[in-house]
C-alpha cells in the first residue's frame, strides 16, 4: 500500500509539473503536503515541536493559496482537538502563542480580505454548474488528461466508501477522541467537499476549477490509501489496479520537449520569430491577435528581442479578421480559413499560426499630431479623441508614432490605451499595449512608441474613441514628435 501511495503522488507528473507552473498554487501544494505530514505526526506523537511545525506550514499554505482556507480551518480544528485531549504533553503557553500568531491573526485578516475580493468580483474562477462537472471533471483532466466518466465514477464510488468508513468509525462517540492519521485525511477530504457544496448553495461561491481544486488530489490519494489500509482483507490490494493507470499515463505522455499543463497557452518561440522576420509595408510591426492568456508569453519573447513587435491584441480577437496574423486553435475564429493561410501548427498546444492572404485595404481617415509635452507626471495624457457616430459600422486601423523618454531612467507601469466610451461614460471595448512589458529593458528609459491596433466594427452608435498614455507609475515623461494616423479598413 505504501508503494501505491508513492506511485500515486510521484508518478502523477501533471501534478508534479503543476508545482513549477502555478506560482502560489504550486507552492501551496508543497506546503499542504508538509502541513499534512506534521499534523499526522502530531496526532500520533503529540508534542509542542510538532504542533508548531504543523501550524507554521498550515499558515504559509494559506498565504500561498487562499483557496485552501477550508483545509486551513479543518487542520486547525484537528490540531486544537488533539491539544485538548493531550494537554499534559504540550506547553500551554507555546501552544496558545502558536495558535494566535499562526492561526487566529492570519485567519481573521485573510477572511476579511477574501470578503473584500468577493465584493470586488475578483473571486471569479470556476462556475456554479456543479461539483462533478466543474471540480471533479477539471481536476481529473488536469491530473490524468481525461475527464472520462469511468474515472469520475471511480472517484464518486470512493466517496461512498469514505462516508461508510466515517460512519462505522464514529458510531461510538468515544472513537471521536481517538483520532488517527486516517481520520485526519478522511475528515479533510469529506469536510472540504461538504464546505464546497455549502458555500456554493448559500453564498454563491463558484465550485473550484482545475488549479483551484488541485488540492483535492493529494487529499483524495491520502484518504484512499489510508482508509483501505485499515481493512485486513487482502481484497484491499484491488485498489492498486486502477492506480496502475498513473505510471502507464506517465510513460505514455513522458517527453523532454514540452509540458502538458495548460499546453494550449504555450506559444512556440518559432511563431514569434516567423512574425518578426515578416517585412511590413507601412513601417509598423504586424498586428497579431489571439486569446488573452497567450499575451504574456508573447510579451516575454518581445521584450527579449527589444520590443520590436506589437503586443498580442486580445480584445475582440474572435471577430478580428483584419489582423496580419492570428494565433488560435481550430474553431476559435469563424471564417479564418477563407481569409488566412495556416503557416504552422504546434501539436502539443493545438495552436496554429495564421497569416492573412491579402493585406487589408486602407482608406485614410485622420492624421493628427500629438502635442509635445515635457517633464509631465500626469497620470493620463490624451493623444486623440474621435467620435464614432458616423463610423459605427466601420473597421478602424489606428497607428501611433511618438518618441517617449522616461526621465528617471526606467520604464515602469504604463500603457498605451485605446478605449471605446459609450454615451453613459462606460468602456465598451478596451485595447492596450503594456509598455513596461515591452520597454522595461530599454536603456535610459527612451524608446520610440510605434504601435498599431485594428478595431473591428463596434456596431455601437454615439460612442467616442479615446487614445491616451496611462502613466500608472506617475513617472516624469517627455513626449515629442508624436503623430496619430487613423484608417478605415476592408
C-alpha positions as CSV (number, residue, x, y, z in Angstrom):
1,X,0.0,0.0,0.0
2,X,2.9,2.3,0.7
3,X,4.2,1.8,-2.8
4,X,0.8,2.5,-4.2
5,X,0.7,5.8,-2.3
6,X,4.2,6.8,-3.5
7,X,3.3,5.9,-7.1
8,X,0.1,7.9,-7.0
9,X,2.0,11.1,-5.9
10,X,5.4,10.7,-7.6
11,X,4.2,9.4,-11.0
12,X,1.3,11.8,-11.4
13,X,3.6,14.0,-13.4
14,X,1.0,16.6,-14.2
15,X,0.6,17.2,-10.5
16,X,4.4,17.5,-10.1
17,X,4.7,19.8,-13.1
18,X,1.9,21.9,-11.5
19,X,4.5,23.0,-8.9
20,X,6.6,24.7,-11.5
21,X,3.8,26.3,-13.5
22,X,1.4,27.7,-11.0
23,X,3.1,30.2,-8.7
24,X,1.3,30.3,-5.4
25,X,-0.9,27.4,-6.3
26,X,2.1,25.2,-6.9
27,X,3.9,26.4,-3.7
28,X,0.8,25.7,-1.7
29,X,0.7,22.1,-2.8
30,X,4.2,21.5,-1.3
31,X,3.2,23.4,1.9
32,X,-0.1,21.5,2.1
33,X,1.8,18.2,2.0
34,X,4.2,19.4,4.7
35,X,1.2,20.6,6.9
36,X,-0.5,17.2,6.5
37,X,2.8,15.4,7.3
38,X,3.4,17.3,10.6
39,X,-0.3,17.2,11.6
40,X,-0.3,13.4,11.1
41,X,2.9,13.1,13.2
42,X,1.4,15.3,15.9
43,X,-1.7,13.1,16.1
44,X,0.5,10.0,16.6
45,X,3.0,11.7,18.9
46,X,1.6,14.9,20.5
47,X,4.3,17.3,21.4
48,X,4.9,21.1,21.2
49,X,7.6,20.9,18.5
50,X,5.4,19.0,16.0
51,X,2.4,21.3,16.8
52,X,4.4,24.4,16.0
53,X,5.7,22.9,12.7
54,X,2.2,21.9,11.7
55,X,0.8,25.4,12.5
56,X,3.7,27.0,10.6
57,X,3.2,25.1,7.3
58,X,-0.6,25.4,7.7
59,X,-0.3,29.2,7.9
60,X,2.1,29.6,4.9
61,X,0.0,27.1,2.9
62,X,-2.9,29.5,3.3
63,X,-0.8,32.6,2.5
64,X,0.3,30.9,-0.8
65,X,-3.3,29.9,-1.8
66,X,-6.5,31.4,-0.3
67,X,-8.4,28.5,-1.9
68,X,-7.1,26.4,0.9
69,X,-8.9,28.3,3.7
70,X,-11.3,25.4,4.2
71,X,-8.4,23.0,4.7
72,X,-6.6,25.5,6.9
73,X,-9.6,25.7,9.2
74,X,-10.1,21.9,9.4
75,X,-6.4,21.3,10.2
76,X,-6.6,23.9,12.9
77,X,-9.7,22.2,14.3
78,X,-7.9,18.8,14.3
79,X,-4.8,20.3,16.0
80,X,-6.9,22.0,18.6
81,X,-8.8,18.8,19.4
82,X,-5.5,16.8,19.8
83,X,-4.1,19.6,22.0
84,X,-7.2,19.5,24.2
85,X,-7.0,15.7,24.6
86,X,-3.3,15.7,25.3
87,X,-2.8,19.0,27.1
88,X,-0.4,17.4,29.6
89,X,2.1,16.7,26.9
90,X,2.1,20.2,25.3
91,X,3.4,23.5,26.6
92,X,0.2,25.6,27.0
93,X,2.0,28.9,26.6
94,X,3.7,27.9,23.4
95,X,0.5,26.3,22.0
96,X,-1.6,29.4,22.7
97,X,1.1,31.7,21.1
98,X,1.3,29.4,18.1
99,X,-2.5,29.4,17.5
100,X,-2.7,33.2,18.0
101,X,0.2,34.1,15.7
102,X,-0.1,31.3,13.1
103,X,-3.8,30.7,13.0
104,X,-6.0,33.4,14.5
105,X,-4.2,36.5,13.2
106,X,-3.6,35.4,9.6
107,X,-7.0,33.6,9.5
108,X,-9.0,36.7,10.6
109,X,-7.1,39.0,8.3
110,X,-7.4,36.8,5.2
111,X,-11.1,36.1,5.8
112,X,-11.7,39.9,5.7
113,X,-9.5,40.1,2.6
114,X,-11.4,37.3,0.8
115,X,-14.8,39.1,1.5
116,X,-13.3,42.2,0.0
117,X,-12.1,40.3,-3.1
118,X,-15.6,38.8,-3.4
119,X,-17.2,42.2,-3.2
120,X,-15.0,43.4,-6.0
121,X,-15.9,40.4,-8.1
122,X,-12.3,39.1,-8.2
123,X,-13.2,35.6,-7.0
124,X,-14.4,34.7,-10.5
125,X,-12.6,31.4,-11.3
126,X,-14.8,28.4,-11.6
127,X,-18.6,28.3,-12.1
128,X,-21.7,27.2,-10.3
129,X,-22.5,24.4,-12.8
130,X,-21.9,21.6,-10.4
131,X,-19.2,19.9,-8.3
132,X,-18.9,16.8,-10.5
133,X,-18.7,18.7,-13.8
134,X,-16.6,21.6,-12.7
135,X,-14.4,20.3,-9.9
136,X,-14.0,16.6,-10.4
137,X,-14.0,16.9,-14.2
138,X,-11.4,19.7,-14.5
139,X,-9.1,18.3,-11.7
140,X,-9.3,14.9,-13.3
141,X,-8.4,16.4,-16.7
142,X,-5.5,18.4,-15.2
143,X,-4.0,15.4,-13.4
144,X,-4.9,12.5,-15.7
145,X,-5.5,14.3,-19.0
146,X,-9.0,12.9,-19.1
147,X,-12.5,13.6,-17.7
148,X,-14.0,10.3,-18.9
149,X,-16.9,9.0,-16.8
150,X,-15.2,5.7,-15.7
151,X,-12.6,7.8,-13.9
152,X,-15.2,10.0,-12.3
153,X,-17.4,7.0,-11.3
154,X,-14.3,5.5,-9.5
155,X,-13.8,8.8,-7.6
156,X,-17.5,9.1,-6.7
157,X,-17.6,5.4,-5.6
158,X,-14.7,6.1,-3.3
159,X,-16.6,9.0,-1.7
160,X,-19.3,6.5,-0.7
161,X,-16.6,4.3,0.8
162,X,-15.3,7.3,2.7
163,X,-18.7,8.1,4.2
164,X,-19.2,4.4,5.2
165,X,-15.8,4.4,6.9
166,X,-16.5,7.6,8.9
167,X,-20.0,6.3,9.9
168,X,-18.5,3.0,11.0
169,X,-15.6,4.6,12.8
170,X,-17.6,7.2,14.8
171,X,-20.7,5.2,15.5
172,X,-19.3,5.0,19.0
173,X,-18.8,8.6,20.2
174,X,-15.8,7.5,22.2
175,X,-13.9,6.9,19.0
176,X,-14.1,10.6,18.2
177,X,-11.5,11.1,21.0
178,X,-9.1,8.5,19.5
179,X,-8.0,10.3,16.3
180,X,-5.7,8.6,13.9
181,X,-4.0,10.0,10.7
182,X,-6.5,8.1,8.6
183,X,-9.3,10.1,10.3
184,X,-7.5,13.3,9.6
185,X,-7.2,12.6,5.8
186,X,-10.8,11.3,5.6
187,X,-12.2,14.2,7.5
188,X,-10.3,16.8,5.4
189,X,-11.5,15.3,2.1
190,X,-15.1,14.9,3.1
191,X,-15.1,18.2,5.1
192,X,-13.8,20.1,2.1
193,X,-16.5,18.6,-0.2
194,X,-19.3,19.5,2.3
195,X,-18.0,23.0,2.7
196,X,-17.7,23.5,-1.1
197,X,-21.3,22.5,-1.6
198,X,-22.4,24.7,1.3
199,X,-20.6,27.8,0.0
200,X,-22.0,27.3,-3.5
201,X,-25.6,26.9,-2.2
202,X,-25.6,29.6,0.5
203,X,-23.0,32.2,-0.7
204,X,-23.0,31.5,-4.4
205,X,-19.2,30.8,-4.3
206,X,-18.1,29.1,-7.5
207,X,-17.1,25.4,-7.5
208,X,-13.3,25.2,-7.6
209,X,-12.0,24.6,-11.1
210,X,-8.7,22.8,-12.2
211,X,-5.8,24.6,-10.4
212,X,-8.1,26.0,-7.7
213,X,-9.3,22.5,-6.8
214,X,-5.9,20.7,-7.3
215,X,-5.5,20.4,-3.5
216,X,-8.3,17.7,-3.6
217,X,-5.9,15.3,-5.4
218,X,-3.4,14.8,-2.6
219,X,-6.3,14.7,-0.1
220,X,-8.0,12.0,-2.2
221,X,-4.9,9.9,-2.5
222,X,-4.0,10.0,1.2
223,X,-7.6,9.3,2.3
224,X,-8.0,6.5,-0.2
225,X,-4.8,4.6,0.8
226,X,-5.1,5.1,4.5
227,X,-8.8,4.1,4.6
228,X,-8.2,0.9,2.5
229,X,-5.1,0.0,4.6
230,X,-7.4,-0.1,7.7
231,X,-9.1,-3.2,6.4
232,X,-7.5,-6.6,7.0
233,X,-8.8,-8.3,3.9
234,X,-6.4,-9.0,1.0
235,X,-9.1,-7.6,-1.3
236,X,-7.8,-4.2,-0.3
237,X,-5.0,-4.7,-2.8
238,X,-7.5,-4.5,-5.6
239,X,-7.2,-0.7,-5.1
240,X,-3.8,-0.9,-6.7
241,X,-5.4,-2.0,-10.1
242,X,-6.7,1.5,-11.0
243,X,-3.5,3.0,-9.6
244,X,-1.7,1.3,-12.5
245,X,-3.2,3.9,-14.7
246,X,-0.8,6.5,-13.2
247,X,2.6,5.0,-14.1
248,X,1.1,4.0,-17.5
249,X,-0.1,7.5,-18.1
250,X,3.4,8.7,-17.0
251,X,5.2,6.5,-19.6
252,X,2.7,7.3,-22.4
253,X,2.9,11.1,-22.0
254,X,6.6,11.4,-21.0
255,X,8.6,13.7,-23.2
256,X,11.6,16.1,-22.9
257,X,10.1,18.9,-25.2
258,X,7.0,20.3,-23.6
259,X,4.7,20.4,-20.6
260,X,1.2,19.1,-20.7
261,X,0.0,21.5,-18.1
262,X,-2.0,24.3,-19.9
263,X,-0.3,23.4,-23.1
264,X,-2.9,25.4,-25.1
265,X,-1.5,28.6,-23.7
266,X,2.1,28.0,-24.7
267,X,3.1,29.9,-27.9
268,X,6.1,28.3,-29.7
269,X,9.1,30.6,-29.9
270,X,9.2,29.9,-33.7
271,X,5.9,31.7,-34.2
272,X,7.3,34.9,-32.8
273,X,10.5,34.6,-34.9
274,X,8.4,34.0,-38.0
275,X,6.3,37.1,-37.4
276,X,9.5,39.1,-36.5
277,X,11.0,38.2,-39.9
278,X,8.0,39.2,-41.9
279,X,8.5,42.5,-43.7
280,X,5.9,45.2,-43.3
281,X,4.6,47.6,-45.9
282,X,3.8,50.6,-43.7
283,X,6.7,50.7,-41.3
284,X,4.7,49.4,-38.4
285,X,5.1,45.9,-36.8
286,X,2.4,43.4,-37.8
287,X,-0.8,43.2,-35.8
288,X,-1.1,39.8,-34.1
289,X,-4.4,38.8,-32.4
290,X,-5.1,35.9,-30.0
291,X,-6.6,34.8,-26.8
292,X,-5.6,36.9,-23.7
293,X,-3.9,34.0,-21.9
294,X,-1.2,34.0,-24.7
295,X,-0.4,37.6,-24.2
296,X,2.3,37.2,-21.5
297,X,4.3,34.5,-23.4
298,X,4.3,36.8,-26.5
299,X,5.3,39.8,-24.3
300,X,8.3,37.8,-22.9
301,X,9.5,36.9,-26.4
302,X,9.0,40.5,-27.5
303,X,11.0,42.0,-24.6
304,X,13.9,39.7,-25.3
305,X,14.0,40.9,-28.9
306,X,14.0,44.6,-28.0
307,X,10.2,45.3,-28.1
308,X,10.1,45.2,-31.9
309,X,6.6,43.8,-32.2
310,X,3.1,44.8,-31.1
311,X,1.6,43.1,-28.0
312,X,-0.9,40.4,-28.9
313,X,-4.3,42.1,-29.5
314,X,-6.7,40.2,-27.3
315,X,-9.8,42.3,-27.3
316,X,-12.4,41.0,-29.9
317,X,-9.9,38.6,-31.3
318,X,-12.6,36.2,-32.4
319,X,-14.2,38.9,-34.5
320,X,-10.9,40.4,-35.7
321,X,-10.3,39.2,-39.3
322,X,-8.2,42.3,-40.1
323,X,-5.1,41.4,-38.1
324,X,-2.0,40.5,-40.1
325,X,-1.6,37.3,-38.0
326,X,-3.8,35.2,-35.7
327,X,-2.6,32.6,-33.2
328,X,-5.5,30.4,-32.5
329,X,-6.9,26.9,-32.1
330,X,-9.2,25.2,-34.6
331,X,-12.7,26.5,-34.3
332,X,-11.9,29.6,-32.2
333,X,-12.2,32.1,-35.0
334,X,-15.0,31.7,-37.5
335,X,-14.2,32.4,-41.2
336,X,-10.5,32.2,-40.7
337,X,-9.8,29.6,-43.4
338,X,-11.2,31.8,-46.2
339,X,-9.0,34.8,-45.4
340,X,-5.9,33.3,-43.8
341,X,-3.2,30.8,-44.6
342,X,-2.0,28.4,-41.9
343,X,1.7,28.8,-41.8
344,X,2.5,26.5,-38.9
345,X,0.9,24.2,-36.4
346,X,2.1,23.1,-32.9
347,X,0.6,19.7,-31.9
348,X,1.2,19.9,-28.1
349,X,-0.7,23.2,-27.8
350,X,-3.0,22.8,-30.7
351,X,-2.2,26.4,-31.8
352,X,-1.8,27.4,-35.4
353,X,-0.1,30.5,-36.8
354,X,-2.3,32.1,-39.5
355,X,-1.3,34.8,-41.9
356,X,-3.7,37.0,-43.9
357,X,-3.8,36.1,-47.5
358,X,-4.3,39.6,-48.7
359,X,-3.5,42.8,-46.8
360,X,-6.4,44.9,-45.8
361,X,-7.4,47.9,-47.9
362,X,-6.8,51.1,-46.0
363,X,-8.6,54.4,-46.6
364,X,-7.1,57.4,-44.7
365,X,-9.5,59.0,-42.2
366,X,-7.4,61.2,-39.9
367,X,-3.9,62.4,-39.4
368,X,-3.2,64.3,-36.2
369,X,-0.1,65.5,-34.4
370,X,0.5,64.7,-30.7
371,X,1.4,67.9,-28.8
372,X,4.9,67.8,-27.3
373,X,4.8,67.5,-23.6
374,X,7.9,67.7,-21.3
375,X,8.5,66.5,-17.8
376,X,4.9,65.6,-17.2
377,X,3.8,63.4,-14.4
378,X,0.1,63.5,-15.4
379,X,-1.5,60.1,-15.0
380,X,-3.4,60.5,-18.2
381,X,-2.1,62.2,-21.4
382,X,-4.7,62.3,-24.2
383,X,-3.4,61.6,-27.7
384,X,-6.7,61.7,-29.7
385,X,-10.5,61.7,-29.4
386,X,-12.7,60.6,-32.2
387,X,-16.5,60.5,-32.4
388,X,-17.7,57.2,-33.8
389,X,-21.3,58.2,-34.6
390,X,-20.7,58.1,-38.3
391,X,-18.2,55.2,-38.1
392,X,-20.2,52.7,-36.1
393,X,-20.1,50.1,-38.9
394,X,-16.5,50.7,-39.9
395,X,-13.4,48.8,-39.1
396,X,-10.6,51.1,-38.0
397,X,-6.8,50.8,-38.1
398,X,-5.1,53.1,-35.6
399,X,-1.4,53.9,-35.7
400,X,0.6,55.7,-33.0
401,X,4.2,57.0,-33.5
402,X,5.8,59.0,-30.7
403,X,9.2,59.4,-29.0
404,X,9.0,58.8,-25.3
405,X,11.6,59.4,-22.7
406,X,11.1,58.4,-19.0
407,X,13.3,60.9,-17.1
408,X,14.1,58.7,-14.1
409,X,15.6,56.1,-16.5
410,X,13.4,53.0,-16.2
411,X,10.0,52.4,-17.8
412,X,7.6,51.2,-15.1
413,X,3.9,50.5,-15.1
414,X,2.4,52.4,-18.1
415,X,0.1,51.7,-21.0
416,X,-0.9,53.0,-24.4
417,X,-4.6,52.7,-24.4
418,X,-7.5,52.9,-26.9
419,X,-10.8,53.0,-25.1
420,X,-14.3,53.0,-26.7
421,X,-16.6,55.0,-24.4
422,X,-20.4,54.9,-24.6
423,X,-22.6,58.0,-24.0
424,X,-23.1,56.9,-20.4
425,X,-19.3,57.0,-19.9
426,X,-18.8,53.2,-19.7
427,X,-16.0,51.4,-21.5
428,X,-17.4,49.0,-24.1
429,X,-14.1,48.0,-25.7
430,X,-10.5,48.3,-24.4
431,X,-7.3,47.9,-26.3
432,X,-3.8,48.4,-24.9
433,X,-0.1,47.9,-25.1
434,X,1.6,47.3,-21.7
435,X,4.7,49.5,-22.2
436,X,6.7,48.2,-19.2
437,X,6.4,44.7,-20.6
438,X,7.7,45.9,-23.9
439,X,10.3,48.6,-23.0
440,X,11.2,47.7,-19.4
441,X,14.8,47.0,-20.5
442,X,15.3,50.0,-22.8
443,X,18.5,51.9,-21.8
444,X,17.8,55.3,-20.2
445,X,14.1,54.8,-20.4
446,X,14.0,56.1,-24.0
447,X,12.0,54.4,-26.8
448,X,10.0,55.0,-29.9
449,X,6.4,54.3,-29.2
450,X,5.3,52.8,-32.6
451,X,2.3,50.5,-32.4
452,X,-0.9,49.8,-34.2
453,X,-4.4,48.4,-33.4
454,X,-7.2,47.0,-35.5
455,X,-10.6,47.9,-34.1
456,X,-13.4,45.8,-35.5
457,X,-16.8,47.4,-36.3
458,X,-18.3,48.1,-32.9
459,X,-21.9,48.3,-34.2
460,X,-22.4,50.9,-31.4
461,X,-23.6,54.4,-32.2
462,X,-22.7,57.6,-30.5
463,X,-19.5,56.2,-28.9
464,X,-16.2,58.0,-28.6
465,X,-12.7,56.6,-29.2
466,X,-10.1,57.9,-26.8
467,X,-6.4,57.2,-27.2
468,X,-4.2,58.1,-24.3
469,X,-1.0,57.3,-22.4
470,X,-1.7,55.9,-18.9
471,X,1.2,56.8,-16.6
472,X,0.2,54.4,-13.9
473,X,3.5,54.8,-12.0
474,X,3.3,58.7,-12.4
475,X,6.9,58.9,-13.7
476,X,8.2,62.2,-15.3
477,X,7.9,61.7,-19.0
478,X,8.7,63.6,-22.2
479,X,6.5,63.2,-25.4
480,X,8.0,64.6,-28.6
481,X,7.4,64.3,-32.4
482,X,4.2,62.3,-32.0
483,X,1.7,61.5,-34.7
484,X,-1.5,59.5,-35.0
485,X,-3.0,58.1,-38.2
486,X,-6.5,56.5,-38.5
487,X,-7.7,54.5,-41.4
488,X,-10.9,52.6,-42.3
489,X,-10.1,49.1,-43.4
490,X,-11.8,46.5,-45.5
